[in-house]
Amino acid sequence: MPLLNESHLSRIGVSTPPVHEEVTRREIRRYSVATRQRLPKYLAGDEAPPLFFTRFFEHIPSLDDLQPNGQTADPLTHGLPLKRQMAGGSEVAFHRPVRPGDVLTSVRTLTAMEEKQGRTGTFILCTIETRVTDAQQNPVVTEIHTRILR
């Protein structure tokens, strides 16, 4: 009997509300130090390291929002029948560098969901696309990320 039903599959194409943030030199510097960057342009905050976007748009949760594992529920995959989530891989296209003063918008969309059978049982593959654009809606970063739910 399949785990995914029509209600689950109807979520394909659903997007999170846009998140708008202005990039500051301080945020670039904080991320650069936290990720042990070595290039002076990153440490000075003149340009963000390539994966800066992965944490920049994260919601700052209240303690009540945290799950027992210390994470927050992802609205795109919350409520699916399997709860343990693992990263399954990412493809990232960088269209231009991120610099201080940029006003960026991020939108995440659930683009695919598929139930599979593996050696250790059933799992679900979810594909999430993140599009980051600038104030003129030009692409800055596009990420296609796969999550494995077990």
C-alpha positions as CSV (number, residue, x, y, z in Angstrom):
1,M,0.0,0.0,0.0
2,P,1.5,3.4,-1.0
3,L,2.5,5.9,1.7
4,L,1.8,8.9,-0.5
5,N,-1.8,9.7,-1.3
6,E,-3.4,12.4,-3.5
7,S,-3.4,14.9,-0.7
8,H,0.3,14.5,-0.3
9,L,1.0,14.7,-4.0
10,S,-1.3,17.7,-4.4
11,R,1.4,19.7,-2.5
12,I,3.8,19.5,-5.5
13,G,4.1,23.0,-6.9
14,V,3.4,24.6,-3.5
15,S,5.8,27.4,-2.6
16,T,6.8,29.1,0.7
17,P,6.0,32.8,1.0
18,P,8.8,35.0,-0.4
19,V,11.4,36.0,2.2
20,H,13.0,39.5,1.6
21,E,16.3,40.4,3.2
22,E,18.9,43.0,2.8
23,V,22.5,41.7,2.8
24,T,24.8,43.5,5.2
25,R,28.6,43.5,5.4
26,R,28.2,42.3,9.0
27,E,26.2,39.2,8.0
28,I,28.7,38.3,5.3
29,R,31.6,38.6,7.8
30,R,29.7,36.5,10.4
31,Y,29.0,33.8,7.9
32,S,32.6,33.9,6.6
33,V,34.1,33.5,10.1
34,A,31.6,30.8,11.0
35,T,32.5,28.8,7.9
36,R,36.2,29.4,8.2
37,Q,36.6,31.3,4.9
38,R,40.1,32.4,4.0
39,L,39.7,34.9,1.1
40,P,40.0,38.5,2.2
41,K,36.9,39.6,0.1
42,Y,34.8,37.3,2.2
43,L,36.3,38.2,5.6
44,A,36.0,41.9,4.9
45,G,32.4,41.4,3.9
46,D,32.9,42.7,0.3
47,E,31.3,39.6,-1.2
48,A,29.5,36.6,0.3
49,P,30.9,33.1,0.0
50,P,28.9,31.0,-2.5
51,L,26.8,29.0,0.1
52,F,25.9,32.2,2.1
53,F,22.3,31.9,0.8
54,T,21.8,28.6,2.5
55,R,21.5,30.1,6.0
56,F,20.8,33.8,5.2
57,F,17.1,33.4,4.7
58,E,16.4,31.0,7.6
59,H,13.6,31.8,9.9
60,I,14.8,32.5,13.5
61,P,12.5,30.3,15.5
62,S,11.1,30.6,19.0
63,L,12.0,27.9,21.4
64,D,8.4,26.6,21.0
65,D,9.0,26.1,17.3
66,L,11.9,23.7,17.9
67,Q,11.3,19.9,17.5
68,P,13.0,17.4,19.8
69,N,16.0,17.2,17.4
70,G,16.5,21.0,17.6
71,Q,15.3,21.7,14.1
72,T,12.1,23.4,12.9
73,A,9.5,21.7,10.7
74,D,9.8,22.5,7.0
75,P,6.4,23.6,5.8
76,L,7.0,22.0,2.4
77,T,7.6,18.5,3.8
78,H,5.8,18.7,7.2
79,G,3.0,16.2,7.6
80,L,4.4,13.6,5.2
81,P,4.1,10.0,6.4
82,L,7.9,9.5,7.0
83,K,9.6,11.9,9.5
84,R,13.3,11.3,9.4
85,Q,14.9,13.6,6.8
86,M,18.3,13.4,5.2
87,A,20.0,15.5,2.6
88,G,20.1,13.7,-0.7
89,G,22.1,16.1,-2.8
90,S,22.1,19.6,-4.3
91,E,22.7,21.2,-7.6
92,V,23.4,24.9,-7.3
93,A,23.7,27.6,-10.1
94,F,25.4,30.8,-9.0
95,H,24.2,33.6,-11.4
96,R,26.2,36.4,-9.7
97,P,28.0,37.2,-6.5
98,V,26.1,38.4,-3.4
99,R,27.3,41.8,-2.1
100,P,26.5,44.0,0.8
101,G,23.4,46.2,0.1
102,D,21.8,43.6,-2.1
103,V,18.1,43.2,-1.4
104,L,17.3,39.5,-2.1
105,T,14.2,37.4,-2.2
106,S,14.1,33.7,-1.7
107,V,11.2,31.4,-2.6
108,R,11.2,27.6,-2.1
109,T,9.0,25.3,-4.1
110,L,8.3,21.6,-3.7
111,T,8.8,20.5,-7.3
112,A,8.6,16.7,-7.0
113,M,7.8,13.9,-4.6
114,E,8.3,10.2,-5.3
115,E,7.9,7.1,-3.2
116,K,10.6,4.5,-3.7
117,Q,11.6,1.1,-2.3
118,G,15.1,0.6,-1.1
119,R,17.2,-2.2,0.6
120,T,16.0,-1.1,4.1
121,G,12.4,-0.2,3.1
122,T,10.2,2.5,1.7
123,F,11.5,6.1,1.4
124,I,10.3,9.3,-0.1
125,L,12.3,11.6,-2.3
126,C,11.3,15.3,-2.2
127,T,12.8,17.8,-4.6
128,I,12.8,21.4,-3.5
129,E,13.8,24.3,-5.7
130,T,15.1,27.5,-4.1
131,R,15.2,30.6,-6.2
132,V,17.0,33.7,-5.0
133,T,16.5,36.9,-6.9
134,D,17.7,40.5,-6.5
135,A,15.5,43.6,-6.2
136,Q,15.1,43.7,-10.1
137,Q,14.0,40.0,-10.0
138,N,17.2,38.9,-11.7
139,P,18.4,35.4,-10.7
140,V,21.2,35.3,-8.1
141,V,21.2,31.7,-7.1
142,T,19.1,28.6,-8.0
143,E,19.3,25.4,-6.0
144,I,17.7,22.1,-6.6
145,H,17.8,20.1,-3.4
146,T,16.7,16.5,-2.8
147,R,15.6,15.3,0.6
148,I,15.2,11.7,1.6
149,L,12.5,10.9,4.1
150,R,12.7,7.6,5.9
